[in-house]
Amino acid sequence: MKTKKIAFGGMLAALATVLMLMGYFPYLTYAVPCVASLAVMVAVLECGRLYGLLVYLASVLPVMIFCEPECKLVYTFVVGFYPILKALYEKLPNRVLEYGCKLLGFQVSLLAVYLLSTFVFGVTYSDLAGLGRAALIVFWLAANAVFLLYDRLLGQLAPLYFNRFHRTVSRMLKK
C-alpha cells in the first residue's frame, strides 16, 4: 500500500509540474500555480500531510528549473504548500485564530516573494512605485482578497473531490 501511495504521489507531482509549464502562456502566471496546488491538495486528502509535503517537494525542483520566474515564486512560496498548511490551520479551535494564522502565513509568503523577486531575480516594481503608495496598498489588498478567494475555493473543492473521486482513488490505493 505504501508503494502505491508513493507512486500516486509521484504522478501528482508530475501533474503539478506539467501544469506549471502552462505558466508561460500570457495571463496565466497567477492562475496556474493555484491549479497546480490542487495536486498537493489531493495528496493531502488521500494520503495525509506527509505525502502532501513530499508531492510539493518533488514538484518544486523541476518547477524551479523549468518554469517562468514569477510563476515559480508564486507556486514555491505562496500556494504550492498551502493545502498542507490549510489542513493544519483548520484544526485550530477558533475561526478567528484560524484565519489570523492563514493571513499571517500569506503575509510572510508575500514578503518572501517580493524580496526574492527583487533581490534574486532582479524584478523591478517601478511601474507600481510610479503610481504611488496608494497603488501598492491597493495591490496588497487585492492580493489578500485573492488569497481569501483561493482559500475558499480549496475549501469548496475538497468536498467536491471527496464526493466524486475519493472512493475510486481509495480503492486504487488499497488494491
Secondary structure, 3 states (H helix, E strand, C coil): CHHHHHHHHHHHHHHHHHHHHHHHCCCCCCHHHHHHHHHHHHHHHHHCHHHHHHHHHHHHHHHHHHCCHHHHHHHHHHHCCHHHHHHHHCCCCCHHHHHHHHHHHHHHHHHHHHHHHHHCCCCCCHHHHHCCHHHHHHHHHHHHHHHHHHHHHHHHHHHHHHHHHHHHHHHHHHC
